[in-house]
Amino acid sequence: MTQTYDYVVVGGGTAGCVVASRLSESGRYQVLLLEAGPADRYPWIHIPIGYAKTMFNPRYNWGFYTQPEPELNNRKIYWPRGRVLGGSSSINGLIYIRGQAQDYDTWEQLGNPGWGWRDVLPTFRKLENNERGESEYHGGSGPLYCSDIHERPELMEAIIRGGNELGVPRTEDFNGAAQEGAGYYQLFTRRGFRSSTAVSYLRPARSRPNLHVVTEAMTQKLILEGKRVVGVEYLHRGNRVTVRAGREVILSAGAVQTPQLLELSGIGNPAILRNHGIDVAHELPGVGENLQDHLQFRLMYRCRKPITTNDELATWWRQARIGLRYAFGRTGPMAVGINHVGLFTKVLPESETPDIQFHVAALTAEMAAGKPHRFPGFTLSVCQLRPSSRGTIHIGSPNVGDAPLIYANYLTTELDWRCSLAGVRFAQRLSETRAMADYTEAPYRPAPGKTSDEDLIEFCREYAATIFHPVGTCKMGSGREAVVDSRLRTHGLAGLRIADASIMPTLVSGNTNAPAAMIGEKASEMILQD
């Protein structure tokens, strides 16, 4: 049976939950939200430190891998992506960063009116419910809660002072007038619980009779009639279901699966489609191109004092104490997650704004969300903010259940190597500052004495990993590689918009969850206006 809705939203992730909530808000429109994963009932989703419980959980995580990366010793890099209501906002590290004003002004300069900093700042303020209240840069009454980290551990304070020694000022707000500085992150939490878009946007909307949410509904393809997208086919409980959209389909499946669904529907580069036996419904060569991501380098150190999260998790009684602190006060490591402190600064002489970002954790493990080491330790994770390398995501088969082929092409430009090595060297200098003398016992990785260019290049090749910020595969703009226009309408097709991180023409200078929510807000406004 075919049902008709005004709007069909494909993907209940960070942006999709925002879009479904806003489009159903007035009660005038029938809205269907399709999510391939389950509802967000798993308790560890909502506890900040539960990040480690979902990182490798196939029930809530797509668990993609890249193809072998030539510059990373041909390693396949693990890419976690949320497979649950809230998408990656339900499983990420909770960090609230918007990026730099210049990022959005660049979008506008690339031919996207309405996306400059002066345009997106009001939208960021609209979505934000900051515990600091309303201000020039922050909102105090939006759906998405942002909280401060109130504890000030001595190790984190020492790292901030170390940054000061290297010329990086202390900051209380990375999302204020300027991003540069060292300080504590704000988190997407409320009273010690995660504030995902499923919780903050979708949960209050679920009682609306005009909003219909179907979980574990795997979208198979978009349905076209000529050059108009009129509906969606999805698989639910073993049944193929077809639904029509009287107004529009909004594709919010993320930077990995939005291009995949377009190609499976016959929208994309004809050569790729025909190679997999898919009839070309609409030629759009930019689909799956322009992939960008943040690559992180995790420098780990042994700490002189047993004051790290490694130590907190080393014995059952200290674990019990952590649990009790959270149960009775919503404080301690369980309420914060992994990373406390951030640092943004410039390491290249030509950079006018910060070009690297740190995520600082009082914990070490062989990989992100892995088992903590038995020794006291801390991690300085550094990434290049604006990589110039570009990759692709394309289908590898005509089967929607097969993961697409991800070629991130990390570190394939001279600029990216220069910035990355400069960032790693900055981290090494940070660990050796006077402020860190009482805390840095010895490097763990890279090993002691590994300081030459050759040593650090090999360290990067062998241990670099994603920091989980893929964007750009359905680029907004004009020209051959663009997929959507500045109002997120798909070029050459009626009835289809894209609203997720895939539309970013360039990667923002920081974490991508807040920008993805902003895109959902902007998309909703444009849809209702048009």
C-alpha positions as CSV (number, residue, x, y, z in Angstrom):
1,M,0.0,0.0,0.0
2,T,1.3,3.4,-0.9
3,Q,0.8,6.2,1.6
4,T,1.3,9.9,0.9
5,Y,2.9,12.4,3.2
6,D,3.7,16.1,2.6
7,Y,7.4,15.5,3.5
8,V,9.5,12.4,3.7
9,V,12.7,12.7,5.6
10,V,15.3,10.0,4.9
11,G,17.7,9.6,7.8
12,G,17.0,10.3,11.5
13,G,20.5,11.5,12.3
14,T,21.8,14.9,13.5
15,A,20.2,17.0,10.8
16,G,17.2,14.7,10.0
17,C,15.8,14.9,13.5
18,V,16.0,18.7,13.3
19,V,14.2,18.7,9.9
20,A,11.4,16.3,11.0
21,S,10.8,18.3,14.1
22,R,10.7,21.7,12.4
23,L,8.6,20.6,9.5
24,S,6.0,19.0,11.8
25,E,5.9,21.9,14.2
26,S,3.0,23.9,12.8
27,G,0.8,20.8,12.5
28,R,-0.1,21.7,8.9
29,Y,2.0,19.0,7.2
30,Q,2.2,15.3,7.4
31,V,5.8,14.3,8.0
32,L,7.4,10.9,7.8
33,L,10.9,10.3,9.2
34,L,12.7,7.1,8.2
35,E,15.6,5.8,10.2
36,A,17.5,2.6,9.3
37,G,18.6,2.0,12.9
38,P,16.7,1.4,16.1
39,A,15.2,3.9,18.6
40,D,17.7,5.4,21.0
41,R,16.7,3.3,24.1
42,Y,20.1,1.9,24.8
43,P,21.0,3.5,28.2
44,W,24.7,4.0,27.4
45,I,23.7,6.3,24.5
46,H,22.6,8.9,27.0
47,I,25.5,8.7,29.5
48,P,28.4,10.8,28.2
49,I,31.1,8.2,28.8
50,G,29.0,5.6,27.0
51,Y,30.7,6.8,23.9
52,A,33.0,3.8,24.4
53,K,30.0,1.4,24.5
54,T,28.7,2.4,21.1
55,M,32.0,2.9,19.2
56,F,32.1,-0.7,18.0
57,N,28.5,-1.8,18.6
58,P,27.0,-2.9,15.3
59,R,23.5,-2.4,16.6
60,Y,24.0,1.4,16.8
61,N,27.0,2.0,14.6
62,W,27.4,1.4,10.9
63,G,31.1,0.6,11.4
64,F,32.4,1.6,8.0
65,Y,36.0,1.2,6.8
66,T,37.9,3.2,4.2
67,Q,39.6,1.5,1.3
68,P,43.4,1.0,1.9
69,E,44.9,4.5,2.4
70,P,48.2,4.9,0.4
71,E,49.7,7.6,2.6
72,L,48.8,5.6,5.8
73,N,50.7,2.4,5.1
74,N,47.7,1.1,3.1
75,R,45.7,0.8,6.3
76,K,41.9,0.6,6.2
77,I,40.6,3.3,8.6
78,Y,37.7,2.6,10.8
79,W,34.8,5.1,10.4
80,P,32.1,4.9,13.1
81,R,28.7,6.5,12.0
82,G,25.5,6.5,14.1
83,R,22.9,3.9,13.2
84,V,20.2,5.0,15.6
85,L,17.8,7.9,16.1
86,G,20.0,10.9,16.5
87,G,22.6,9.4,14.2
88,S,26.1,10.4,15.1
89,S,24.8,12.9,17.7
90,S,23.8,9.9,19.7
91,I,27.3,8.3,19.7
92,N,29.8,11.1,19.3
93,G,32.1,12.8,21.7
94,L,29.5,15.5,22.6
95,I,31.8,18.5,21.8
96,Y,30.2,21.8,20.9
97,I,32.2,23.6,18.3
98,R,30.8,25.7,15.4
99,G,34.0,26.4,13.5
100,Q,35.3,29.8,12.5
101,A,33.4,32.7,11.0
102,Q,35.7,32.6,8.0
103,D,34.6,29.0,7.2
104,Y,31.1,30.2,6.5
105,D,32.2,33.4,4.7
106,T,34.1,31.0,2.4
107,W,31.0,29.1,1.7
108,E,29.3,32.3,0.7
109,Q,32.3,33.4,-1.5
110,L,32.0,30.0,-3.3
111,G,28.6,31.1,-4.6
112,N,26.2,30.2,-1.7
113,P,24.3,33.3,-0.7
114,G,22.7,33.0,2.8
115,W,25.5,30.9,4.2
116,G,27.9,33.6,5.4
117,W,28.7,34.0,9.1
118,R,26.2,36.8,9.5
119,D,23.6,34.4,8.1
120,V,24.4,31.3,10.1
121,L,25.1,32.9,13.5
122,P,21.4,33.6,14.1
123,T,20.6,30.0,13.3
124,F,23.3,28.7,15.7
125,R,21.8,31.0,18.4
126,K,18.3,29.7,17.6
127,L,19.2,26.0,18.0
128,E,21.2,26.6,21.2
129,N,20.1,26.4,24.9
130,N,23.4,27.4,26.5
131,E,23.6,27.2,30.3
132,R,25.4,30.5,30.1
133,G,22.3,32.1,28.8
134,E,21.5,34.5,25.9
135,S,24.3,36.7,24.5
136,E,25.7,38.1,21.3
137,Y,27.1,34.7,20.3
138,H,24.8,32.3,22.2
139,G,21.2,31.3,22.5
140,G,19.5,30.5,25.7
141,S,16.2,29.0,24.7
142,G,16.8,26.7,21.8
143,P,16.2,22.9,21.8
144,L,19.9,21.8,21.9
145,Y,21.5,22.0,25.4
146,C,25.1,23.0,25.8
147,S,26.8,22.8,29.2
148,D,30.1,23.8,30.7
149,I,32.6,21.3,32.2
150,H,32.6,22.5,35.8
151,E,35.5,20.4,37.2
152,R,39.0,21.7,36.7
153,P,41.4,18.8,37.1
154,E,45.0,19.8,37.8
155,L,46.4,18.0,34.8
156,M,44.0,19.9,32.4
157,E,44.9,23.2,34.1
158,A,48.6,22.4,33.5
159,I,48.0,21.7,29.8
160,I,46.2,25.0,29.5
161,R,49.2,26.8,31.2
162,G,51.5,24.9,28.9
163,G,49.6,26.3,25.9
164,N,50.0,29.8,27.4
165,E,53.8,29.3,27.5
166,L,53.7,28.6,23.8
167,G,51.7,31.8,23.1
168,V,48.2,30.3,23.1
169,P,45.9,32.4,25.4
170,R,43.4,30.9,27.8
171,T,39.9,31.1,26.5
172,E,36.5,30.5,28.1
173,D,34.6,30.3,24.8
174,F,35.7,28.6,21.5
175,N,32.4,29.7,20.0
176,G,32.7,33.4,20.9
177,A,34.4,36.3,19.1
178,A,37.6,34.3,18.3
179,Q,38.3,30.6,18.3
180,E,42.0,30.8,19.1
181,G,42.9,29.7,22.6
182,A,43.2,26.9,25.1
183,G,40.4,26.0,27.5
184,Y,37.6,23.7,28.3
185,Y,35.1,22.5,25.8
186,Q,31.4,23.0,26.1
187,L,29.4,19.7,25.7
188,F,26.0,18.8,24.3
189,T,24.8,17.7,27.7
190,R,22.0,18.6,30.0
191,R,22.2,17.7,33.7
192,G,24.7,15.0,33.0
193,F,22.9,13.4,30.1
194,R,23.6,13.5,26.4
195,S,21.6,16.1,24.4
196,S,21.4,14.5,21.0
197,T,19.1,15.9,18.3
198,A,16.9,12.8,18.9
199,V,16.5,13.9,22.6
200,S,16.3,17.6,22.1
201,Y,14.3,17.9,18.8
202,L,12.6,14.6,18.1
203,R,11.5,13.5,21.6
204,P,9.3,16.6,22.3
205,A,7.8,16.3,18.8
206,R,6.9,12.6,19.0
207,S,3.4,13.3,20.4
208,R,2.4,15.3,17.3
209,P,-0.2,13.3,15.3
210,N,1.2,14.7,12.0
211,L,4.8,13.3,12.7
212,H,5.3,9.7,11.9
213,V,8.6,8.0,12.8
214,V,9.6,4.6,11.5
215,T,12.8,3.0,12.8
216,E,14.7,0.0,11.4
217,A,13.4,1.2,8.0
218,M,16.2,0.8,5.4
219,T,15.6,3.1,2.5
220,Q,16.3,1.2,-0.8
221,K,16.0,4.0,-3.3
222,L,14.3,7.3,-4.3
223,I,11.4,7.1,-6.7
224,L,11.5,9.4,-9.7
225,E,8.9,10.4,-12.3
226,G,10.8,12.1,-15.0
227,K,12.9,14.7,-13.3
228,R,10.9,14.9,-10.1
229,V,11.5,12.8,-7.0
230,V,8.0,11.7,-5.8
231,G,8.7,9.2,-3.1
232,V,10.8,6.6,-1.4
233,E,11.0,2.8,-1.3
234,Y,12.2,1.3,2.0
235,L,12.4,-2.1,3.7
236,H,10.7,-2.6,7.1
237,R,10.3,-5.9,8.9
238,G,11.0,-7.8,5.7
239,N,8.4,-5.9,3.7
240,R,9.1,-3.4,0.9
241,V,7.1,-0.3,1.5
242,T,6.5,2.6,-1.0
243,V,5.6,6.1,0.2
244,R,4.9,9.2,-1.8
245,A,5.9,12.8,-0.9
246,G,3.3,15.4,-2.0
247,R,5.8,18.2,-1.5
248,E,9.4,17.1,-1.1
249,V,11.8,14.3,-0.1
250,I,14.6,15.5,2.2
251,L,17.7,13.3,2.1
252,S,19.6,13.4,5.4
253,A,21.4,10.1,5.4
254,G,24.8,11.7,6.0
255,A,28.1,12.2,4.1
256,V,28.5,8.4,3.5
257,Q,25.0,7.2,2.7
258,T,23.4,10.2,1.1
259,P,25.6,9.8,-2.0
260,Q,25.1,6.1,-1.8
261,L,21.3,6.4,-2.0
262,L,21.5,8.9,-4.8
263,E,23.6,6.5,-6.9
264,L,21.4,3.5,-6.1
265,S,18.5,5.7,-7.4
266,G,20.2,6.4,-10.7
267,I,21.4,9.9,-9.7
268,G,25.1,10.5,-10.2
269,N,28.0,10.0,-12.5
270,P,26.8,7.9,-15.5
271,A,30.0,5.9,-15.8
272,I,29.8,4.8,-12.1
273,L,26.1,3.9,-12.4
274,R,26.4,1.9,-15.6
275,N,29.4,0.0,-14.2
276,H,27.0,-1.4,-11.6
277,G,24.1,-2.0,-14.0
278,I,22.0,1.0,-12.7
279,D,20.0,3.0,-15.3
280,V,20.9,6.6,-15.3
281,A,17.9,8.7,-14.2
282,H,19.7,11.9,-13.8
283,E,23.3,12.9,-14.5
284,L,25.0,14.6,-11.6
285,P,28.8,14.0,-11.7
286,G,29.5,15.6,-8.3
287,V,27.7,13.0,-6.3
288,G,30.2,11.3,-4.0
289,E,33.1,13.6,-4.9
290,N,34.7,16.4,-2.7
291,L,35.0,14.1,0.4
292,Q,36.9,15.8,3.3
293,D,37.6,14.6,6.8
294,H,39.7,15.5,9.8
295,L,42.7,13.2,10.5
296,Q,43.9,12.9,14.0
297,F,47.3,12.1,15.5
298,R,47.1,10.8,19.0
299,L,50.3,11.5,21.0
300,M,50.3,9.6,24.3
301,Y,52.3,10.3,27.4
302,R,52.9,8.5,30.7
303,C,51.9,10.8,33.6
304,R,54.0,11.2,36.8
305,K,50.9,11.3,39.0
306,P,48.1,8.7,39.3
307,I,45.5,11.3,38.6
308,T,44.2,10.2,35.2
309,T,41.1,8.4,34.0
310,N,43.4,5.4,33.4
311,D,43.8,5.3,37.2
312,E,40.1,5.9,37.9
313,L,39.3,2.8,35.8
314,A,42.1,0.6,37.1
315,T,40.3,-1.0,40.1
316,W,36.8,-2.1,40.7
317,W,36.4,0.2,43.8
318,R,37.5,3.3,41.9
319,Q,35.1,2.4,39.1
320,A,32.4,2.0,41.7
321,R,33.2,5.5,43.1
322,I,32.9,6.9,39.5
323,G,29.5,5.3,39.3
324,L,28.3,6.6,42.6
325,R,29.5,10.2,41.7
326,Y,27.4,10.0,38.6
327,A,24.4,8.3,40.2
328,F,24.1,10.8,43.0
329,G,25.6,14.0,41.6
330,R,25.8,13.7,37.8
331,T,29.5,14.5,38.1
332,G,32.9,12.9,37.4
333,P,34.2,11.1,34.3
334,M,30.8,9.6,33.4
335,A,29.3,13.0,33.1
336,V,32.0,14.4,30.8
337,G,33.0,11.7,28.4
338,I,36.5,11.5,27.0
339,N,37.9,15.0,26.2
340,H,38.0,17.9,28.6
341,V,40.2,20.5,27.1
342,G,40.7,21.9,23.6
343,L,43.4,24.1,22.0
344,F,43.2,26.0,18.7
345,T,46.2,27.7,17.3
346,K,48.3,28.5,14.1
347,V,51.3,26.5,13.2
348,L,51.8,27.5,9.5
349,P,53.2,30.9,8.8
350,E,50.6,31.6,6.0
351,S,47.6,30.8,8.2
352,E,45.5,33.8,9.3
353,T,43.4,31.8,11.7
354,P,43.9,28.6,13.8
355,D,44.9,25.7,11.6
356,I,45.1,22.9,14.2
357,Q,42.8,21.7,17.0
358,F,43.6,19.6,20.1
359,H,41.4,17.2,21.9
360,V,43.0,16.5,25.3
361,A,42.0,13.5,27.4
362,A,43.3,12.2,30.8
363,L,43.3,8.7,29.3
364,T,45.4,6.6,26.9
365,A,44.4,3.5,24.9
366,E,45.6,1.8,21.8
367,M,42.8,3.3,19.8
368,A,39.9,5.7,20.4
369,A,37.4,4.1,22.8
370,G,39.8,1.2,23.4
371,K,40.7,-0.4,26.7
372,P,42.7,2.1,28.8
373,H,46.3,1.4,29.6
374,R,47.3,0.2,33.1
375,F,49.6,3.2,33.6
376,P,48.7,6.8,34.4
377,G,48.5,8.6,31.0
378,F,47.1,11.4,28.9
379,T,46.5,12.0,25.2
380,L,47.2,15.0,23.1
381,S,45.2,14.5,19.9
382,V,45.9,17.0,17.2
383,C,44.3,17.5,13.8
384,Q,44.7,19.8,10.8
385,L,41.5,21.9,10.6
386,R,41.3,22.6,6.9
387,P,42.8,19.7,4.9
388,S,43.3,20.2,1.2
389,S,43.2,16.5,0.3
390,R,40.0,15.3,-1.3
391,G,38.4,11.9,-1.5
392,T,35.4,10.1,-2.9
393,I,32.5,7.8,-1.8
394,H,30.8,5.7,-4.4
395,I,28.8,2.5,-4.4
396,G,30.7,-0.7,-4.8
397,S,27.6,-2.7,-5.8
398,P,23.9,-2.2,-6.6
399,N,23.0,-3.6,-3.2
400,V,22.0,-1.1,-0.6
401,G,23.2,-3.5,2.1
402,D,26.8,-3.3,0.8
403,A,28.9,-0.5,2.3
404,P,30.0,2.1,-0.3
405,L,33.7,2.4,-1.2
406,I,35.4,5.1,0.8
407,Y,38.6,6.7,-0.5
408,A,39.5,9.4,2.0
409,N,42.9,10.1,0.3
410,Y,44.4,11.4,3.5
411,L,47.6,13.4,3.4
412,T,47.8,13.4,-0.4
413,T,48.9,17.1,-0.6
414,E,52.1,18.8,0.5
415,L,50.1,21.3,2.6
416,D,48.4,18.6,4.6
417,W,51.8,17.0,5.4
418,R,53.3,20.3,6.4
419,C,50.4,21.2,8.7
420,S,50.1,17.8,10.2
421,L,53.8,17.5,11.1
422,A,53.9,21.0,12.5
423,G,50.9,20.1,14.6
424,V,52.6,17.0,16.0
425,R,55.7,19.0,16.8
426,F,53.6,21.5,18.6
427,A,52.1,18.7,20.7
428,Q,55.6,17.5,21.6
429,R,56.6,21.0,22.7
430,L,53.5,21.3,24.7
431,S,54.3,18.1,26.7
432,E,57.8,19.6,27.4
433,T,56.7,23.0,28.8
434,R,57.5,24.1,32.3
435,A,53.8,23.8,33.3
436,M,53.9,20.1,32.3
437,A,57.2,19.2,34.1
438,D,55.4,17.7,37.1
439,Y,53.1,15.7,34.8
440,T,55.0,14.4,31.7
441,E,57.0,11.4,32.7
442,A,57.8,10.1,29.2
443,P,56.4,9.8,25.8
444,Y,54.6,6.6,25.1
445,R,53.7,7.2,21.4
446,P,55.7,8.3,19.5
447,A,58.3,6.5,21.6
448,P,61.1,8.5,23.4
449,G,63.6,9.9,21.0
450,K,61.4,9.8,18.0
451,T,61.6,13.4,16.9
452,S,63.1,13.5,13.4
453,D,61.0,14.2,10.3
454,E,61.4,10.6,9.3
455,D,60.2,9.3,12.7
456,L,57.2,11.6,12.8
457,I,56.2,10.8,9.2
458,E,56.2,7.1,10.0
459,F,54.3,7.8,13.3
460,C,51.6,9.6,11.2
461,R,51.5,6.8,8.6
462,E,51.1,4.0,11.1
463,Y,48.8,5.6,13.8
464,A,46.8,8.4,12.2
465,A,43.0,7.8,12.4
466,T,39.8,9.8,11.6
467,I,38.3,12.1,14.1
468,F,34.9,11.3,12.6
469,H,34.1,14.4,10.6
470,P,33.4,13.3,7.0
471,V,31.6,16.0,4.9
472,G,31.3,17.4,1.4
473,T,30.1,14.5,-0.8
474,C,27.0,16.4,-2.1
475,K,28.6,19.8,-2.4
476,M,26.5,23.0,-2.2
477,G,27.2,25.5,-4.9
478,S,27.3,25.8,-8.7
479,G,29.5,24.2,-11.3
480,R,30.2,20.6,-12.4
481,E,30.9,19.2,-9.0
482,A,28.0,20.8,-7.2
483,V,25.0,18.6,-6.2
484,V,22.7,21.1,-4.5
485,D,22.1,24.9,-4.8
486,S,22.3,27.3,-2.0
487,R,18.7,26.4,-1.0
488,L,19.7,22.8,-0.8
489,R,17.6,21.8,-3.9
490,T,19.2,19.1,-6.0
491,H,20.4,20.5,-9.3
492,G,18.2,19.5,-12.2
493,L,15.6,17.6,-10.0
494,A,12.4,18.8,-8.4
495,G,11.1,17.5,-5.1
496,L,14.4,16.6,-3.6
497,R,16.6,18.5,-1.1
498,I,19.7,17.3,0.8
499,A,20.2,18.4,4.4
500,D,23.2,17.0,6.2
501,A,27.0,17.4,6.4
502,S,27.4,16.1,2.8
503,I,26.4,19.6,1.5
504,M,29.4,21.4,3.0
505,P,31.5,22.8,0.2
506,T,34.5,22.9,2.6
507,L,35.1,21.3,6.0
508,V,34.5,23.6,8.9
509,S,37.4,24.3,11.4
510,G,36.3,22.0,14.2
511,N,33.8,19.4,15.2
512,T,30.9,18.9,12.8
513,N,27.8,18.1,15.0
514,A,26.7,21.7,15.7
515,P,27.2,22.7,12.0
516,A,25.1,19.6,10.9
517,A,22.3,20.7,13.3
518,M,22.5,24.2,11.9
519,I,22.2,22.8,8.4
520,G,19.0,21.0,9.5
521,E,17.6,24.3,10.9
522,K,18.5,26.3,7.7
523,A,17.0,23.6,5.5
524,S,13.7,23.6,7.4
525,E,13.5,27.4,7.1
526,M,14.1,27.2,3.4
527,I,11.6,24.4,2.8
528,L,8.8,26.2,4.7
529,Q,9.6,29.5,3.0
530,D,9.6,28.0,-0.5
